[in-house]
Amino acid sequence: MSTKPRYSIVIPTYNRAASVEQTLQSCFDQSFENIEIVVVDDGSSDNTLEVLNAIDDPRLVVVAQDNAGPAAARNHGMRVARGDYIAFLDSDDVWYPQFIQQAQDAYANDPEQLLYGQIIVDRGVGRYWVKPDVAMQAGESIYDYLYVKGAFIQTSTMIIPAKLRERVTWDESVTFGDNDQFAIDCFHTGIKFTMLERPLTLYADVISADALSQLPIFDGASEKYTNFFRWMETQRGHMSDQAWTGFRAKFESVGLARSAPIQSFKLLLAARKANAMSVKGMCRQLLQNYAPRFYRRLVDQYVRFRGEPLSKFDS
């Protein structure tokens, strides 16, 4: 492309030959067309790279690297990106066609902000739910937003001014929790956070042993899960006691549930005492910690009967 794109979409991918085309199609279908799509193949061992190289679209830039993890792939993509703004999208998620246009409208009012949005969660049960329920307020600590309110800033909804990459990168030592790490480091630059008005990101949350987001279910004591805790230790001085206990109850208690169940339970009690977790939230976390697969099935059933049809989000 000779014309500088307004938006660069950075997509890391690893062994996603079956889903990456659908993700890319959601980018090609954007109503706002001045974009480039930078896909970084993170050393896939399947035919993902072959699938990518077969796509003929001048907006697509394919980069290959040795396997180094999604954070390294996103950093690589940010270095390659030429746009004024950088949007992130995971290779199993999709956007609605108005996603970038909605961002463009928001940046027309304030060009110096970080945008993020709600996600439409697809658990593979034919019904859907939206999270987070609330936006981060002006002056609110991101730690309270994430770990007291239990909100969520998902990678596939984030857009930043490209110049922010000079100050913030994805920490390549963090695997699970990298979306929190990146958002927190952005927060410390003083940039304004704005949640987009409409949920226009379809987030794949179908159960899968190779999904990093599901490490709490499959491998809650693994290094891939617990390296996030070491990074969060560096943030302790910025956090209220309430946020710290909320974080530990939500994340650390998971890995301790089997190896140190009493300690895990004490973390939940501490969060309840600090009003970082409701009684209902504590019961939910207990079930998630000690019976994660049963909890997953229970929530799937709830969403199947109480969730929204996908058609609700088409208007």
C-alpha positions in Angstrom: 0.0 0.0 0.0 1.3 3.4 -1.0 -1.2 5.5 1.0 -0.7 5.6 4.7 -3.5 3.8 6.5 -5.5 5.5 9.2 -5.7 2.2 11.2 -3.3 -0.7 11.5 -4.9 -3.9 12.8 -2.4 -6.1 14.5 -3.3 -9.8 14.6 -0.9 -12.4 16.3 -1.6 -15.9 15.2 -0.4 -19.4 16.1 -1.8 -22.6 14.6 -5.1 -20.9 13.6 -5.5 -22.1 10.0 -9.1 -23.0 10.8 -10.1 -19.6 12.1 -7.8 -16.9 10.9 -9.6 -16.4 7.5 -12.9 -15.6 9.3 -11.1 -13.1 11.5 -9.5 -11.5 8.5 -12.8 -11.4 6.6 -14.2 -9.3 9.4 -11.4 -6.9 8.8 -11.9 -6.8 5.1 -15.6 -6.2 5.6 -15.0 -3.0 7.7 -17.1 -0.1 6.5 -14.2 2.2 7.1 -11.7 1.1 4.5 -8.5 3.0 5.1 -6.8 0.2 7.0 -3.9 -2.2 6.9 -4.0 -5.6 8.5 -0.7 -6.8 10.0 -0.8 -10.5 10.7 2.2 -11.9 12.6 2.5 -15.7 12.4 4.2 -16.8 15.6 6.0 -19.9 14.3 2.9 -21.9 13.5 3.4 -25.7 13.0 0.3 -26.1 11.0 -0.5 -24.5 7.6 -1.5 -21.1 9.0 1.2 -19.3 7.0 0.2 -21.1 3.8 -3.4 -19.9 4.3 -2.3 -16.4 4.9 0.0 -16.2 1.9 -2.8 -17.4 -0.3 -5.0 -14.4 0.5 -4.8 -11.7 -2.2 -5.6 -8.3 -0.7 -3.3 -5.3 -0.8 -4.3 -4.3 2.8 -2.9 -7.5 4.2 0.7 -7.6 5.5 2.0 -11.0 6.6 5.0 -11.3 8.9 6.5 -14.5 10.1 8.6 -15.0 13.2 10.0 -17.9 15.3 7.6 -18.9 18.1 7.9 -16.4 20.9 4.4 -15.9 22.2 1.5 -13.5 21.5 3.1 -10.6 23.3 6.2 -10.8 21.1 4.0 -11.1 18.0 2.0 -8.0 19.0 5.2 -6.0 19.6 6.4 -7.1 16.2 3.2 -6.1 14.6 3.3 -2.7 16.3 6.8 -2.1 14.9 5.6 -2.9 11.4 2.3 -0.9 11.7 2.2 2.3 9.6 -1.2 3.7 10.7 -2.1 6.6 12.9 -3.8 4.2 15.2 -3.2 0.6 16.1 -6.0 -1.8 16.8 -5.5 -5.3 18.2 -7.5 -8.4 17.2 -6.9 -12.0 18.2 -7.0 -14.6 15.4 -10.1 -16.4 16.7 -12.2 -13.3 17.3 -14.2 -11.2 14.8 -15.5 -7.7 14.5 -18.7 -6.4 13.2 -18.3 -4.2 10.1 -18.9 -0.9 12.0 -16.1 -1.5 14.6 -13.4 0.7 13.0 -16.0 3.4 12.0 -17.1 3.6 15.6 -13.5 4.2 16.6 -13.1 6.8 13.9 -16.2 8.7 15.2 -14.7 8.6 18.7 -11.3 9.8 17.6 -12.9 12.7 15.7 -14.0 14.1 19.0 -10.8 13.3 20.9 -7.8 12.0 19.0 -5.7 11.3 22.1 -7.4 8.5 23.9 -7.3 4.7 24.3 -10.5 3.1 23.1 -11.8 -0.3 24.2 -15.2 -2.0 24.0 -17.6 -4.6 25.3 -17.3 -8.1 24.0 -20.1 -10.4 22.8 -19.1 -13.7 24.4 -19.6 -16.8 22.3 -19.4 -19.9 24.5 -20.6 -22.2 21.7 -24.1 -22.6 23.2 -26.2 -20.6 20.7 -26.8 -17.7 23.0 -24.5 -14.8 24.0 -23.7 -12.3 26.8 -22.0 -9.0 26.9 -19.2 -7.8 29.3 -18.1 -5.6 31.0 -21.3 -4.1 32.4 -19.8 -0.7 33.2 -17.2 1.7 31.7 -14.2 2.9 33.6 -15.0 6.4 35.0 -12.8 9.5 34.7 -10.3 9.5 37.6 -11.0 5.9 38.5 -8.1 3.6 39.2 -7.7 0.9 36.6 -6.9 -1.6 39.4 -10.3 -0.9 41.1 -12.0 -1.2 37.8 -10.5 -4.6 37.0 -10.2 -6.2 40.4 -12.9 -4.6 42.6 -15.6 -4.0 40.0 -14.5 -7.2 38.1 -14.6 -5.4 34.8 -12.5 -6.5 31.7 -10.5 -4.8 29.0 -10.3 -7.4 26.2 -7.4 -7.3 23.7 -9.6 -7.5 20.6 -11.4 -4.3 21.6 -8.4 -2.1 22.2 -7.2 0.8 19.9 -4.4 3.1 20.7 -2.7 6.2 19.1 0.3 4.7 17.3 2.7 7.1 19.1 1.9 5.3 22.4 4.0 2.3 21.2 7.0 4.5 22.0 6.1 4.3 25.7 4.2 1.0 26.1 4.8 -2.5 24.8 3.4 -6.0 25.6 5.5 -7.6 28.3 6.9 -10.7 26.7 7.4 -12.5 30.1 3.6 -12.4 30.6 1.3 -15.0 28.9 -2.0 -15.1 30.7 -3.1 -11.7 31.8 -1.3 -9.8 29.0 -4.3 -7.7 28.3 -4.3 -6.4 31.9 -0.6 -5.8 31.7 -0.8 -3.7 28.5 -3.9 -1.8 29.7 -2.3 -1.0 33.1 0.9 0.2 31.5 -1.1 2.4 29.1 -3.0 3.7 32.1 0.2 4.9 33.8 1.0 7.1 30.8 -2.1 9.2 31.8 -4.0 8.5 28.6 -7.8 8.7 28.8 -9.7 5.4 28.6 -13.0 5.5 26.7 -15.4 2.5 26.3 -17.1 2.4 22.9 -20.8 2.8 22.8 -21.7 -0.5 21.1 -20.4 -4.1 21.5 -19.0 -4.9 18.1 -16.5 -7.6 18.9 -17.5 -11.3 18.9 -15.2 -13.1 21.4 -14.6 -16.8 21.0 -14.8 -18.5 24.4 -15.6 -22.0 23.3 -13.8 -24.4 25.6 -10.3 -25.3 24.3 -7.3 -26.7 26.1 -4.9 -24.5 23.9 -6.6 -21.2 24.7 -4.6 -19.0 27.1 -7.8 -17.5 28.5 -8.8 -21.0 29.7 -5.6 -21.8 31.6 -7.5 -21.5 35.0 -9.6 -24.5 33.9 -6.8 -26.6 32.4 -3.6 -25.6 34.1 -4.1 -23.1 36.9 -0.7 -23.9 38.5 1.4 -23.6 35.3 4.1 -21.1 34.6 2.1 -19.7 31.8 -0.6 -18.8 34.3 1.5 -17.8 37.3 4.0 -15.5 35.5 1.3 -12.9 35.6 1.4 -12.9 39.4 5.1 -11.9 39.4 4.4 -9.0 37.1 1.5 -7.9 39.3 3.8 -7.9 42.3 5.5 -4.9 40.6 2.2 -3.1 40.6 1.4 -3.6 44.3 2.5 -0.1 45.3 0.0 1.5 42.9 -3.0 -0.6 44.1 -5.4 0.0 47.0 -5.6 -2.9 49.5 -9.1 -3.6 48.2 -7.9 -4.0 44.6 -4.9 -6.1 45.7 -7.1 -8.5 47.7 -9.6 -8.6 44.8 -6.8 -9.5 42.3 -5.5 -12.3 44.5 -8.9 -13.7 45.1 -9.8 -13.7 41.4 -6.5 -15.0 40.1 -4.1 -16.5 42.7 -6.7 -18.4 44.5 -7.3 -20.5 41.3 -3.9 -22.0 41.2 -3.8 -22.6 44.9 -7.2 -24.4 45.1 -5.6 -27.9 44.7 -2.2 -27.4 46.1 -3.1 -25.2 49.1 -6.9 -25.2 49.4 -6.9 -23.5 52.8 -4.7 -20.7 51.6 -6.9 -20.3 48.5 -10.0 -20.0 50.7 -8.3 -17.4 52.9 -7.7 -15.3 49.8 -11.4 -15.3 49.1 -12.2 -14.5 52.7 -9.8 -11.5 52.6 -11.4 -10.2 49.5 -14.9 -10.5 51.0 -13.7 -8.7 54.2 -12.3 -5.9 52.0 -15.5 -5.6 50.0 -13.6 -6.6 46.9 -15.9 -9.5 46.4 -19.6 -10.0 47.2 -21.0 -13.1 48.9 -22.4 -14.2 45.5 -19.0 -13.6 43.9 -17.2 -15.5 46.6 -19.5 -18.5 46.1 -19.0 -18.3 42.3 -15.2 -18.1 42.7 -15.2 -21.1 45.1 -17.0 -23.2 42.6 -14.8 -22.0 39.8 -11.7 -22.8 41.8 -12.6 -26.3 43.1 -14.7 -27.6 40.3 -13.7 -25.6 37.2 -15.2 -27.9 34.6 -18.5 -28.2 36.4 -18.6 -24.4 36.8 -18.0 -24.1 33.1 -20.9 -26.4 32.3 -23.1 -24.6 34.7 -22.4 -21.2 33.2 -22.9 -22.6 29.7 -26.3 -23.8 30.7 -27.2 -20.5 32.2 -26.1 -18.6 29.0 -28.0 -21.1 26.9 -31.3 -20.3 28.6 -30.7 -16.7 29.7 -28.4 -15.3 27.1 -29.2 -13.1 24.1 -29.7 -14.2 20.5 -26.9 -13.0 18.2 -29.5 -11.2 16.1 -29.9 -8.6 18.9 -26.4 -7.2 18.0 -27.0 -6.9 14.2 -29.0 -3.7 14.3 
